[in-house]
Structures are given as C-alpha cells and as structure tokens.
Amino acid sequence: MTETLKLALLVCDTPILPVREKYGTYTEIFHQWLSNSLQAIPSHHDFTLDPFDVVQGQYPSDDNIHSYDGFIITGSAANAFETFPWIEALVTFVANLLSNAPSIRLIGICFGHQIISRAAGEQVVRNDLGWEAGTTEIRLTDEGKRVFGLDTGVMDIIEMHRDHVPAVPANFTLLGSTDVSLNQGMVKRYTTSSEKWSNGAIHVLTVQGHPEFNPEIVNLVVDAREKSGAMDPQTVRRARERANKRDDGVGPIGKAVLAALGISN
C-alpha cells in the first residue's frame, strides 16, 4: 500500500521567463526534483505538493495547517533581510510553525534557508565576499556527512546567492561550509519522542544551494543577471565554468530531504 505525504510549497518568487517557458513554475520545478529523487528510492510512498504564493499573502488556513506533513520554502531573487510586508509575514509564519507546530517538518532552500534562520533568531546579511554561483563544493561537518550519507565529507550543490547567514541559530547544527559562506545548511533534530516523531529525527533541514536547479536553469539565470548588471564579468565567467559540473541535487540531497519529510529506503 502506498502512503502519500501531503506537502505545502511556500512559493517566494516566479522564475524568469526563459526558465518558466521551458521548466514551468517553481511548483513544477520542485515537483519534478522531488519526483526524480523519489524514483531513486525503493519506497512505497508518494506525495502531493500544494503551492501557496506567499508574495501575494497566500497561506493555508489555520484549520488546514496541521493537515500537512511538511512545508518547503523556495528560493527567491528577493533579499531575505528586507522588511517588505510579505517577507515579514513569512518570517512570522515560519516562527509560528517552529514554536507551535512541531509535528510539521520544515525544509528551506536558499532564500528559504535564510528565512528559517531569521525565524530562529539569526541574521541574514549581504555577503562581502560576493556571489556563489554554479555548482559549488561544500565541506561537510560530521552531521552533514550523516544527513547526506557522504562519507567523503564533500557535497556538490548548485548555488545562486550573494546574501547569506553568517552564523548558526541556537538549537541548530551546521551541515557544511565554504570559504565564502559559513552556513551552507543546517538541521534541527527532535530531542523528545511522540506519536508523530522519534527522538533524533529531523524537524528542520535547510541548504543554502538549489538542489532543484539543473545546469540549463543556472545558465539562463546567469544570462539574465549578466544582462541586468547584477553579476560582474568575473562572477559570470566562474558561474558558467561551474554550471555543467556534476551535482548532488537529485541524489544525496534529494534523498536527505525526502528522509526528513518521512520517506526513506
């Protein structure tokens, strides 16, 4: 018998037109990534993914929040440290989930990682060292090796950010770092047991990168940011050099996200 997880996707942006024309909305991009990751696992699970456009103030109703097994927060071109009303509302919503809905798993991707960090009391800032763009090698901590199943201590993930979280919130454990950005992901585990979770299971999992991206998406985004002047020529060159490198998005990272949500081998 197949068990179906009910997931909510908090959508924080719209893909640029060239990406949208080929790959669809972020809901479609995330659904494809999770489906591809699920195919690599011998499991009797499936999932549904309900999108909520938080930029437009869309959230599940209070009565419906607890019907979800997990919430995934997407990336965004917006700055997570801004005080725009929709960003402040998102931080408040996530803080409420962390405090008052412990049975719901939380996954943060790039901007989502930063929003969870803010909700947990940590700062998000512009990185003085600049962009990380394209496939990037992450040095994993012991906890990172455990979560992603990578004994080599190295994980490759597609990145596209120049804001970062320079520290780790209280009660979270660091998963990995680069020379450019300390906090490349983090985890918070349950410290008690209940009917819905076991002691040591993952409550919150974040990554600073984009496991849902592929090389073509990277190149399309880099093209747009070069044209707008958001990326300098050196950053553009490095991003294109890294764009087609192998990454762990569908393999170790996708499996770790599914495991955190309750789907494992």
C-alpha positions as CSV (number, residue, x, y, z in Angstrom):
1,M,0.0,0.0,0.0
2,T,1.3,3.5,-0.9
3,E,1.5,6.1,1.7
4,T,1.0,9.7,0.4
5,L,2.7,12.6,2.2
6,K,0.9,16.0,2.0
7,L,3.4,18.8,1.4
8,A,2.9,22.5,1.2
9,L,5.2,24.6,-1.0
10,L,5.7,28.3,0.1
11,V,6.5,29.9,-3.2
12,C,8.6,33.0,-2.8
13,D,9.2,34.1,-6.4
14,T,8.3,33.5,-10.1
15,P,11.0,32.0,-12.4
16,I,12.4,34.4,-15.0
17,L,10.6,34.0,-18.3
18,P,13.2,31.8,-20.2
19,V,13.2,29.3,-17.2
20,R,9.4,29.4,-17.0
21,E,8.9,28.8,-20.7
22,K,11.0,25.6,-20.5
23,Y,10.5,24.3,-17.0
24,G,7.3,25.9,-15.7
25,T,6.6,27.5,-12.3
26,Y,8.6,26.8,-9.2
27,T,5.8,24.4,-8.2
28,E,6.5,22.4,-11.3
29,I,10.3,22.6,-10.9
30,F,10.1,21.4,-7.2
31,H,7.6,18.7,-8.1
32,Q,10.0,17.4,-10.8
33,W,13.0,17.5,-8.4
34,L,11.2,15.6,-5.7
35,S,9.8,13.1,-8.2
36,N,13.2,12.4,-9.6
37,S,14.6,12.0,-6.1
38,L,11.8,9.6,-5.1
39,Q,12.5,7.4,-8.2
40,A,16.0,6.7,-6.8
41,I,14.5,5.3,-3.5
42,P,12.8,1.9,-3.3
43,S,9.8,3.2,-1.3
44,H,6.0,2.8,-1.1
45,H,5.5,6.5,-0.8
46,D,4.1,9.3,-2.9
47,F,3.5,12.9,-2.3
48,T,1.2,15.8,-3.1
49,L,2.5,19.4,-3.3
50,D,0.2,22.3,-2.7
51,P,1.6,25.7,-3.7
52,F,1.0,28.9,-1.7
53,D,2.2,32.2,-3.3
54,V,3.4,33.9,-0.1
55,V,4.4,37.0,-2.0
56,Q,0.7,37.5,-2.6
57,G,-0.1,36.6,1.0
58,Q,-1.4,33.1,0.3
59,Y,-1.1,30.6,3.2
60,P,-3.0,27.6,4.3
61,S,-5.8,28.4,6.7
62,D,-5.2,27.9,10.4
63,D,-7.6,24.9,10.3
64,N,-5.6,23.3,7.5
65,I,-2.0,23.9,8.6
66,H,-1.8,20.7,10.6
67,S,-3.1,18.6,7.7
68,Y,0.4,18.9,6.1
69,D,3.3,16.7,6.9
70,G,5.9,19.2,5.8
71,F,6.4,22.7,4.4
72,I,9.1,23.6,1.8
73,I,10.2,27.2,1.4
74,T,11.6,28.0,-2.1
75,G,14.3,30.3,-3.2
76,S,13.8,33.9,-4.3
77,A,15.6,36.8,-6.0
78,A,14.4,38.9,-3.1
79,N,16.7,39.7,-0.1
80,A,15.7,37.7,3.0
81,F,16.9,40.6,5.2
82,E,14.4,43.1,3.7
83,T,11.4,44.3,5.8
84,F,8.8,44.1,3.0
85,P,5.5,43.2,4.4
86,W,5.3,39.8,2.7
87,I,8.8,38.8,3.9
88,E,8.0,39.9,7.5
89,A,4.7,37.9,7.3
90,L,6.7,34.8,6.1
91,V,9.2,35.1,8.9
92,T,6.3,35.3,11.4
93,F,4.5,32.3,9.9
94,V,7.7,30.2,9.9
95,A,8.5,31.2,13.5
96,N,5.0,30.1,14.5
97,L,5.5,26.8,12.8
98,L,8.8,26.3,14.6
99,S,7.2,27.1,18.0
100,N,3.7,25.8,17.7
101,A,3.6,23.1,15.1
102,P,6.4,20.7,16.0
103,S,4.9,17.8,14.1
104,I,5.3,19.6,10.8
105,R,8.7,19.2,9.1
106,L,10.3,22.3,7.6
107,I,12.6,22.4,4.5
108,G,14.4,25.6,3.5
109,I,16.0,26.1,0.1
110,C,18.3,29.1,-0.4
111,F,16.1,32.0,0.4
112,G,14.0,29.5,2.4
113,H,17.1,28.6,4.4
114,Q,17.7,32.3,5.2
115,I,14.0,32.8,6.2
116,I,14.2,29.9,8.6
117,S,17.4,31.3,10.0
118,R,15.6,34.7,10.6
119,A,12.6,33.0,12.2
120,A,15.0,31.2,14.5
121,G,16.6,34.4,15.6
122,E,19.7,34.7,13.3
123,Q,20.7,37.5,10.9
124,V,20.8,37.4,7.1
125,V,23.2,39.8,5.5
126,R,24.8,40.7,2.2
127,N,28.0,38.7,1.8
128,D,31.0,41.0,1.5
129,L,32.8,38.1,-0.4
130,G,30.2,38.3,-3.2
131,W,28.3,35.7,-5.2
132,E,28.4,31.9,-5.0
133,A,27.0,30.8,-8.4
134,G,27.1,27.4,-10.2
135,T,28.0,24.0,-8.8
136,T,29.9,24.6,-5.5
137,E,31.8,22.2,-3.3
138,I,30.6,22.1,0.3
139,R,32.8,20.9,3.1
140,L,30.5,18.8,5.3
141,T,30.6,18.6,9.1
142,D,30.2,15.2,10.8
143,E,26.4,16.0,11.0
144,G,26.4,16.9,7.3
145,K,28.1,13.5,6.4
146,R,25.4,11.8,8.5
147,V,22.4,13.7,7.0
148,F,23.6,13.4,3.3
149,G,25.2,10.0,3.6
150,L,28.5,11.3,2.1
151,D,31.5,9.8,4.0
152,T,33.9,11.7,1.7
153,G,32.9,14.9,3.5
154,V,32.3,16.8,0.3
155,M,28.9,17.7,-1.3
156,D,28.4,19.5,-4.6
157,I,25.3,21.7,-4.9
158,I,24.2,24.3,-7.4
159,E,24.3,27.8,-5.8
160,M,22.9,31.2,-6.8
161,H,23.2,33.7,-3.9
162,R,25.1,36.7,-2.6
163,D,23.2,37.0,0.7
164,H,24.0,34.5,3.5
165,V,23.6,33.5,7.1
166,P,26.9,34.2,8.8
167,A,26.2,32.1,11.9
168,V,24.1,29.2,13.1
169,P,20.9,29.8,15.1
170,A,20.6,28.3,18.6
171,N,19.5,24.7,18.7
172,F,20.5,24.1,15.1
173,T,23.6,22.1,13.9
174,L,25.7,23.2,11.0
175,L,25.8,20.8,8.0
176,G,28.6,22.4,5.9
177,S,30.6,25.4,4.9
178,T,32.6,27.1,2.1
179,D,35.3,29.7,2.3
180,V,32.8,32.2,1.1
181,S,29.9,31.3,3.4
182,L,29.9,29.6,6.8
183,N,26.3,28.4,6.9
184,Q,25.6,26.3,3.9
185,G,22.9,24.4,5.6
186,M,21.7,23.3,9.0
187,V,19.5,20.8,10.8
188,K,17.4,20.8,13.9
189,R,16.5,17.4,15.4
190,Y,13.8,16.4,17.8
191,T,15.0,15.9,21.3
192,T,12.0,14.0,22.5
193,S,9.7,11.3,21.2
194,S,6.0,11.4,20.4
195,E,3.4,9.6,18.4
196,K,4.4,11.6,15.3
197,W,8.2,11.7,15.6
198,S,11.1,9.9,17.3
199,N,13.9,11.3,19.4
200,G,16.7,12.3,17.0
201,A,14.5,12.5,13.8
202,I,14.9,15.7,11.7
203,H,12.5,18.5,12.4
204,V,14.1,21.2,10.1
205,L,16.6,20.8,7.2
206,T,18.0,23.6,5.1
207,V,20.5,24.1,2.4
208,Q,21.9,27.4,1.0
209,G,22.0,26.0,-2.5
210,H,19.5,25.0,-5.1
211,P,19.1,21.2,-5.4
212,E,16.1,21.8,-7.6
213,F,18.1,23.6,-10.3
214,N,19.8,22.0,-13.3
215,P,22.7,23.3,-15.4
216,E,20.4,24.9,-18.0
217,I,18.5,26.8,-15.4
218,V,21.8,28.1,-14.0
219,N,22.9,29.4,-17.4
220,L,19.6,31.1,-18.0
221,V,19.7,32.8,-14.7
222,V,23.3,33.9,-15.1
223,D,22.5,35.3,-18.6
224,A,19.7,37.4,-17.1
225,R,21.8,38.6,-14.2
226,E,24.7,39.5,-16.6
227,K,22.3,41.5,-18.7
228,S,20.9,43.3,-15.8
229,G,24.3,44.1,-14.3
230,A,23.6,42.2,-11.1
231,M,26.7,40.0,-11.8
232,D,30.1,41.2,-12.7
233,P,32.0,39.6,-15.6
234,Q,34.3,37.5,-13.3
235,T,31.3,36.1,-11.4
236,V,29.6,35.3,-14.7
237,R,32.6,33.5,-16.1
238,R,33.1,31.4,-12.9
239,A,29.4,30.5,-12.8
240,R,29.4,29.3,-16.4
241,E,32.5,27.3,-15.8
242,R,30.8,25.6,-12.9
243,A,27.3,25.3,-14.3
244,N,27.8,21.9,-16.0
245,K,29.7,20.2,-13.2
246,R,28.0,17.2,-11.6
247,D,25.9,18.0,-8.5
248,D,24.2,16.0,-5.7
249,G,20.8,17.6,-6.0
250,V,18.8,14.6,-7.0
251,G,21.0,12.1,-5.2
252,P,22.2,12.7,-1.7
253,I,20.4,16.0,-1.2
254,G,17.0,14.9,-2.6
255,K,17.2,11.7,-0.6
256,A,18.0,13.6,2.6
257,V,15.1,16.0,2.1
258,L,12.7,13.1,1.4
259,A,14.0,11.3,4.5
260,A,13.5,14.4,6.6
261,L,9.9,14.5,5.4
262,G,9.4,10.8,6.2
263,I,10.3,9.0,3.0
264,S,13.3,6.7,3.2
265,N,14.5,3.4,2.0
